[in-house]
Amino acid sequence: MDEPWPDDILTVSCLRAADTNSVVPGSLVKTCWRCEASIWISPATLDHVRNQPHRLVCMQCALEVASKDDDPKLLPPTADQLKELAEALGLEPPEDPDGPPKADG
């Protein structure tokens, strides 16, 4: 699949299932659109892209796609993605910049 990637299709990069044992709770196993490897997608990521044209790809294929794009764009993780990742790693979730400020002391 060496055709150019359409600009209106979001590329969602996911870890290959064979490459990790640590996953966000509730993640689903899907298939890479390019190489058909089994990949993990987290609930927050799936929610974020559900209503957008997208293709799920493994990290290796995402790097290949990006290398052929003359203007690749990366989107930052959403607040929900950061929260679920922090929880999975046993870390304190980051503050939501759009959420209410924390009270002092």
Contacts in CASP RR format, 6 or more apart in sequence:
PFRMAT RR
TARGET T0000
AUTHOR 0000-0000-0000
METHOD contacts of the structure
MODEL  1
MDEPWPDDILTVSCLRAADTNSVVPGSLVKTCWRCEASIWISPATLDHVR
NQPHRLVCMQCALEVASKDDDPKLLPPTADQLKELAEALGLEPPEDPDGP
PKADG
1 34 0 8 1.000
2 68 0 8 1.000
4 68 0 8 1.000
5 11 0 8 1.000
5 65 0 8 1.000
5 68 0 8 1.000
5 69 0 8 1.000
8 53 0 8 1.000
9 53 0 8 1.000
9 54 0 8 1.000
9 55 0 8 1.000
10 49 0 8 1.000
10 52 0 8 1.000
10 53 0 8 1.000
10 54 0 8 1.000
10 55 0 8 1.000
11 54 0 8 1.000
11 55 0 8 1.000
11 57 0 8 1.000
11 62 0 8 1.000
11 65 0 8 1.000
11 66 0 8 1.000
12 41 0 8 1.000
12 45 0 8 1.000
12 49 0 8 1.000
12 54 0 8 1.000
12 55 0 8 1.000
12 56 0 8 1.000
12 57 0 8 1.000
13 57 0 8 1.000
13 58 0 8 1.000
13 59 0 8 1.000
13 62 0 8 1.000
14 30 0 8 1.000
14 32 0 8 1.000
14 39 0 8 1.000
14 40 0 8 1.000
14 41 0 8 1.000
14 45 0 8 1.000
14 56 0 8 1.000
14 57 0 8 1.000
14 58 0 8 1.000
14 59 0 8 1.000
15 23 0 8 1.000
15 39 0 8 1.000
15 40 0 8 1.000
15 58 0 8 1.000
15 59 0 8 1.000
16 32 0 8 1.000
16 37 0 8 1.000
16 38 0 8 1.000
16 39 0 8 1.000
16 40 0 8 1.000
16 58 0 8 1.000
16 59 0 8 1.000
16 60 0 8 1.000
17 29 0 8 1.000
17 37 0 8 1.000
17 38 0 8 1.000
17 39 0 8 1.000
17 40 0 8 1.000
18 37 0 8 1.000
18 38 0 8 1.000
19 59 0 8 1.000
20 40 0 8 1.000
22 88 0 8 1.000
23 40 0 8 1.000
23 42 0 8 1.000
23 88 0 8 1.000
24 40 0 8 1.000
24 42 0 8 1.000
24 43 0 8 1.000
24 44 0 8 1.000
24 84 0 8 1.000
24 85 0 8 1.000
24 87 0 8 1.000
24 88 0 8 1.000
25 84 0 8 1.000
25 87 0 8 1.000
25 88 0 8 1.000
26 42 0 8 1.000
26 43 0 8 1.000
27 40 0 8 1.000
27 41 0 8 1.000
27 42 0 8 1.000
27 43 0 8 1.000
28 40 0 8 1.000
28 41 0 8 1.000
28 43 0 8 1.000
28 46 0 8 1.000
29 38 0 8 1.000
29 39 0 8 1.000
29 40 0 8 1.000
30 38 0 8 1.000
30 39 0 8 1.000
30 40 0 8 1.000
30 41 0 8 1.000
30 56 0 8 1.000
31 37 0 8 1.000
31 38 0 8 1.000
31 39 0 8 1.000
31 56 0 8 1.000
32 38 0 8 1.000
32 39 0 8 1.000
32 56 0 8 1.000
32 57 0 8 1.000
32 58 0 8 1.000
32 61 0 8 1.000
33 55 0 8 1.000
33 56 0 8 1.000
33 57 0 8 1.000
33 61 0 8 1.000
34 57 0 8 1.000
34 58 0 8 1.000
34 61 0 8 1.000
34 64 0 8 1.000
34 65 0 8 1.000
35 57 0 8 1.000
35 58 0 8 1.000
35 60 0 8 1.000
35 61 0 8 1.000
37 58 0 8 1.000
37 60 0 8 1.000
39 56 0 8 1.000
39 57 0 8 1.000
39 58 0 8 1.000
41 56 0 8 1.000
42 81 0 8 1.000
42 84 0 8 1.000
42 85 0 8 1.000
43 84 0 8 1.000
44 78 0 8 1.000
44 80 0 8 1.000
44 81 0 8 1.000
44 83 0 8 1.000
44 84 0 8 1.000
45 81 0 8 1.000
47 80 0 8 1.000
48 78 0 8 1.000
48 80 0 8 1.000
48 81 0 8 1.000
57 65 0 8 1.000
66 72 0 8 1.000
77 85 0 8 1.000
79 94 0 8 1.000
79 96 0 8 1.000
79 97 0 8 1.000
79 98 0 8 1.000
82 93 0 8 1.000
82 94 0 8 1.000
83 93 0 8 1.000
83 94 0 8 1.000
83 96 0 8 1.000
86 92 0 8 1.000
86 93 0 8 1.000
86 94 0 8 1.000
87 93 0 8 1.000
95 102 0 8 1.000
END
